[in-house]
Amino acid sequence: MAVEGYDRLVQRWSRIPQLVQENVRLAMEKLADEIVKEMRAAAPKKKGTLAASIGWTWGDAPAGSMVLGTFNGSAYGAMQLTIYAGGGDAHHARFQEFGTVHMPANPFFYPVWRKKKRGFRRRMANAVKAALDAA
């Protein structure tokens, strides 16, 4: 006795992990782009090197940069997205963000990070749901 539609069900079911991982990856990249754009807009712009140093990457941040947040999508596959600032000519990122004895803080990184990371789980859940709907 064969179950009608079993082969089609198995085929659809086997596509789900790949679809979920693709959707989550795209959602993480889109969120990272939004965060970087807002952080660059909020960064002090005396020379522009600080704003230009803000970015994101898959995996570890460039040497010398300040890592203030990572999105870990490991539940959906081995994915870690890192948002960073500073390094190179923008070594002063920490001083701007946290201040010094002689200078008050000009936070540009953490306020945006805190605001945006709240929606991370919701966006990942929506990406998973979209993948399940597309399967």
RAPENOR-V881694 format. One record per residue. N is the residue number from 1. SS is DSSP state (@ for helix, = for strand, . for the rest). OMEGA is omega in whole degrees, 0 to 359 (NA if undefined). Layout:
# RAPENOR-V881694
n/ss/omega
N/SS/OMEGA
N/SS/OMEGA
This chain:
# RAPENOR-V881694
n/ss/omega
1/./181
2/./178
3/./181
4/./178
5/./183
6/@/181
7/@/179
8/@/179
9/@/179
10/@/179
11/@/180
12/@/183
13/@/182
14/@/179
15/@/188
16/@/182
17/@/180
18/@/179
19/@/180
20/@/181
21/@/179
22/@/181
23/@/180
24/@/179
25/@/179
26/@/179
27/@/178
28/@/180
29/@/180
30/@/179
31/@/179
32/@/177
33/@/179
34/@/181
35/@/181
36/@/179
37/@/180
38/@/179
39/@/178
40/@/179
41/@/182
42/@/184
43/./174
44/./189
45/./179
46/./177
47/./180
48/./181
49/@/180
50/@/180
51/@/181
52/@/182
53/@/181
54/./181
55/=/176
56/=/179
57/=/171
58/=/179
59/./185
60/./179
61/./176
62/./181
63/./177
64/./181
65/./181
66/=/179
67/=/180
68/=/178
69/=/174
70/=/171
71/=/181
72/=/178
73/./186
74/@/177
75/@/183
76/@/184
77/./183
78/./181
79/./173
80/=/180
81/=/183
82/=/176
83/=/187
84/=/174
85/=/175
86/./185
87/./179
88/@/180
89/@/182
90/@/180
91/./182
92/./182
93/@/180
94/@/181
95/@/178
96/@/184
97/@/188
98/@/181
99/./177
100/./177
101/./185
102/./185
103/./176
104/./179
105/./173
106/./187
107/./179
108/./189
109/./184
110/@/179
111/@/178
112/@/180
113/@/181
114/@/181
115/@/186
116/@/186
117/@/177
118/./182
119/./184
120/@/182
121/@/179
122/@/180
123/@/179
124/@/177
125/@/178
126/@/178
127/@/177
128/@/180
129/@/179
130/@/178
131/@/179
132/@/179
133/@/182
134/@/184
135/./NA
